[in-house]
């Protein structure tokens, strides 16, 4: 069984970083197709809403006005990102689909499906 490796580095986001997170630059993934290396958290949603990633490093950008978490159900992945900040995490999960949610805003619908590809 694989272990979950989690490395987190927080960086205060500058206006240029915020601009790169909101333009659909997440590998062109939109709401489902293609792998992403950047996942943006806004107020009560992930962009893309159902991200597909390759195992490895993923950038998490919080363009929202509140803190958010990148939490993967059934795993130890639980990264909190302050408003206006970004974080880089390394995901080492088995290929498959997982429920992704924000612990703070799940009841407001901040939930999606994370697909980890081989």
Secondary structure by P-SEA (a helix, b strand, c coil): cbbbbbbbbbbbccaaaaaaaccccccccccccccccbbbbccccccccbbbbcccbbbbbccccbbbbbccccccbbbbbcccbbbbbbbbccbbbbbbbbccccccccbbbbbbcc
